[in-house]
């Protein structure tokens, strides 16, 4: 069922209440998500994006209730990933000659996914599509977060169809930001940025500056996932500028994996030391194997420093610690300090391994870390508290 956004624009997407992981199993979506598609009615009618492949038949059936498919003059695909374009196969069976507007990389992506030679129209930044009373203006947004990504701006209504930018994986009965739970909305927005867009922060900043230079009024930002921004829509743009600028809060996060609780106890003692020096700093501890990895990465994004701990096993580290370090490396966090800790029985290589991985991930490693043999006794915990104090003072 469609929902009116303005007199000319209708939301015709799908709310996915049951979604719990995205990008395979890579990203957790505790609050579900939505696949936002939009129908524009003017002298020319335009469909902007579709929905994820499993909902293709449902999408086309619902679209038929909104409009005779033959009255759709153009299709705009802002991004070829199948959560945006998944209903195209089903839709194009009905209207096979309808022009599909996308970037040149969008053509490659769509052909790669669907192996169809549809009526593609390649567009680049500044190209326009006249609908009658309104125009669509296309803005390439390469690597935000794919090479084929673009924004579409609608004049008259002053709507920015922002693709994956400014979105959230967040299912809600409320379509607009002013109706949603503000804490949930913020938490899902920063998790989305921290886990998906962080590697592209320099490009995010540059692209936002470019779009702002066009001096286009923005009454609404219609995202591809989650809530539409209509109340003070530029607030999320301001947040993206802040998040893209080597973001950090007054927070230190300790991540650890543990076998016999020794590394946990070591981490807790370090945290006590940190808090004894600075009671205003937020200190959070996460058992990597028992916590959601994407929630952890969101906390890393917010932190000015992290400590990563693991015991030594088979001359290496536990797989939970190894996995989170690999994800941290891929996200290319900036402007953050770090150190390692861990327990051992015989070899004791874990702290050195973690230290090297943190350096590879681009963190400023402030010392050689701390390790304790077997289950930390009171002397070892006292040393860990002193280590925490020294670490805090180095920040």
Secondary structure, 3 states (H helix, E strand, C coil): CCEECCCCEEECCEEECCCCEECCCCEECCCCEEECCEEEECCCEEEECCCCHHHHHHHHHHHHHHCCHHHCCEEECCCCCHHHHCCHHHHHCCCCCCEEEECHHHHHHHHHHHCCCCCEEECCCCCEEECCCCEEEEEECCCCCCCCCEEEEECCCCEEEEECCCCCCCCCCCCECCCCCHHHHHHHHHHHHHHHHHHHHHHHHHHHHHHHHCCCCCCEEEECCCCEECCCCHHHHHHHHHHCCCCCCCEEEEEECCCCCHHHHHHHHHHHHHHHHCCCCEEEEEEHHHCCHHHHHHHHHHCCEEEEECCEECCEECHHHHHHHHHHHHHCCCCCEEEEEEEECCCCCHHHHHHHHHHHCCCEECCCCEEEECCCCHHHHHHHHHHHHHHHHHC
